[in-house]
Amino acid sequence: MIRSLTLSLCLLVSSVRPSNAAEATLADAAEAGRWERLQTMLDSADADINAAQADGMTALHWAVWHDRADVVRQLLERGATADVGNRYGIRPLMLACENGNGELVELLLAKEADANAAQPGGETPLMTASRTGSVGAVKALLAHKADINAKQRDEQTAIMWAAAEGHADIVSQLIEHGAEFRTPLRSGFTPLFFAAREGRTSVVDVLLKSGEDVNTVMRPQVEGGRTPRSGTSPLLLAVENGHFELAVHLLEAGADPNDQRSGFTPLHVLTWVRKPNSGDGLDGDPPPIGSGKLTSLQCVRELVKHGADVNARLDRGSSGRGRLSRRAATPFLLAADTADLPLMKLLLELGADPTITNADKCPPLLAAAGIGTLAPGEEAGTEDEAIAAVKLLLETGADINAVDRNGETAMHGAAYKNLPKMVRLLAANGADINVWNRKNKYGWTPHLIAEGHRPGNFKPAATTLAEIRAVMQEAGVDLPEFTPGKRVNDNYTPATRKPPAKPATAKPPGQGN
């Protein structure tokens, strides 16, 4: 049984009880579940039925908490106050809703419990009943004029609680009674998006039948422009969270498989859903748990079956020093970037063109080799996976000596990602040292990158550096002296680097800063 933080606090405080049995109250007996003792005390002429413990908990609170309808009924008949709050504002009605006990809710409401009395955080009894899924409690609350569109402190409403928890019958009931389900939170979430995020197909169906648009998108109200959620559709949200059966259900309901209003199509998103980075950053989450029996690769097939463009190129995408630009990138290129061999093979089977580059003219081969890696060892794609991806691309006829607009080659990628075996593979398959042993637009050769001259992780990569030097030596190229890298400021290139400003002269103590 889920308990709120407020309720947990009240239970913690109420755990300290008088040691003198003569001072025990009806509430103490009810808390302990000593119902015979409670009955004896009730039969006593001097029993105070509303006596509260130190934290304000009464016998009625505890009888409701224990789900004892017989005791609750008896206490109410003998004059227990139904609408009493403890020190934390918790009322018996809230506990009944938390338990999902419609019978107790009706008993309390009949004795004038306030259907709109909210917890300190703004959660109303209707929200609680909607969250726990009690149809009877919701009906009783609505019959007693519970505010159907009340908002708690995060502006969430009862129908949002019900949608997120998958209670389709309650969502239907709330809509029938006039619940607003299209107005979003500042975050952009509506009941439909809560349902899509949690994989609640039955709720999604109720909302679509009630008039929601399957292709609506989130538009968060924030200062400073776009957010990562802006433009996200229910389909994209389902894919991101691993609800692939729901994603197909949305496609069948008319969802657009090529929608890029978020900046990505579902096929693009699947590349990092399948293989997220393993670092500690915001993109270091494990793959979603998801729902249903449909796999991600089966979802790819279904997307293409419903019209997804396997060679769709992204309209926008940021880039920078050492980064792989997503602008004009295809799903195949992003799959190569994560060295996802099964997805690459499937996309090829479905018609992906392995020669399409991104806006920087970077082909999939360079991405698979490591171009775009800022944190070696923390980004998707092990060395063995990357080697397998590069071998596949070479089999398709990829140019091992391709150079992108940034002057970078596959060997630069191997240096970025710290892949010594990749260095040897590229050399063995015809990587021309006269092509790759050159500085890119940022002034770095693969040798310099391995030394640590790069954004992100600027520590030398000893094993990769040794392999690059060995390949250079075998080719008869003079080896440069080792020059350890320094932290690179991504805001300017070596050609425009300015000397650091002189530190301000320190002032003697007492003369200010």
Secondary structure as UniProt FT lines:
FT   HELIX           5..13
FT   TURN            14..15
FT   HELIX           21..23
FT   HELIX           26..32
FT   HELIX           35..42
FT   TURN            45..46
FT   TURN            49..50
FT   TURN            54..55
FT   HELIX           59..65
FT   TURN            66..67
FT   HELIX           69..77
FT   TURN            78..79
FT   TURN            82..83
FT   TURN            87..88
FT   HELIX           92..99
FT   HELIX           102..110
FT   TURN            111..112
FT   TURN            115..116
FT   TURN            120..121
FT   HELIX           125..132
FT   HELIX           135..143
FT   TURN            144..145
FT   TURN            148..149
FT   TURN            153..154
FT   HELIX           158..165
FT   HELIX           168..176
FT   TURN            177..178
FT   TURN            186..187
FT   HELIX           191..198
FT   HELIX           201..209
FT   TURN            210..211
FT   TURN            214..215
FT   TURN            223..224
FT   TURN            228..231
FT   HELIX           234..240
FT   TURN            241..242
FT   HELIX           244..252
FT   TURN            253..254
FT   TURN            257..258
FT   TURN            261..262
FT   HELIX           266..274
FT   TURN            282..283
FT   HELIX           296..305
FT   TURN            306..307
FT   TURN            310..311
FT   TURN            321..322
FT   TURN            327..328
FT   HELIX           331..337
FT   TURN            338..339
FT   HELIX           341..349
FT   TURN            350..351
FT   TURN            354..355
FT   TURN            359..360
FT   HELIX           364..369
FT   TURN            370..372
FT   TURN            376..378
FT   HELIX           383..395
FT   TURN            396..397
FT   TURN            400..401
FT   TURN            405..406
FT   HELIX           410..417
FT   HELIX           420..428
FT   TURN            429..430
FT   HELIX           433..436
FT   TURN            441..442
FT   HELIX           446..451
FT   HELIX           462..474
FT   TURN            475..476
FT   TURN            490..491
FT   HELIX           494..496
FT   TURN            509..510
//
